[in-house]
Amino acid sequence: MYRRRRITLAVFSLVVLGLLVLGIVGIVKAIGSSGGDDGEVSAEPSEQETTTAAPVPDKKAASGECPEDKISLKAKVDPESVKDGDEPEFGMVIENSHDATCLIEVGTKKQEFVVKKDGNVVWSSKYCAASKDENAEVSTEFAPQSEKTAKLKWNRIQVDKNCNKTNKDFASGDYELVVKLDDKASKPAKFELEKSAAEKEKDEKAADEKKAEEDKKKADEDKKSDDDEG
């Protein structure tokens, strides 16, 4: 389990299901943030287990819920080109473009990180969502023209919709991340899983063999041309 750190910024929620560990960040109260600042999360591993209720902002301090048309999402992947074996960090940037402080439901129940390949969903954080989560339903204050970021470290473990680990790995190639908050969805953020050393070596070998074949073909054509001229 993880213990909560930096309460004045956010609460970090850890989901443990079987052998799969999936960390989903629930943004809660951000104190003293100004327009344009990110309310981000920082957590460190600990063997100590704690169950602390997530802080909830005083609704009287805000103008109520943010208008739906003033809430926008953006997906981020860091890095965009992921080396074999590395775990990229997914970001869900939630922006309030309203001209007043207001509340947005940002609990983990509302959040979803979706990975797509060739237009098809190949992974979703919902596959391994916790049945019980203290941060499932949480509202937090957003200052006017401000944004906050929920982050998820993607472990690249392939599971089915019932959170059962498969015997497959995510193949190298181009992928897309889409983040969702309730009914809202972001535009896709493109990223790449780089080839493994074995794949690169195989490609280099194939390229060398192809070049050797082309060189031989050209040599044979040159020889035939010389014979015809002779």
Disulfide bonds with the S-S distance in Angstrom:
Cys66-Cys102 1.94
Cys128-Cys163 1.97
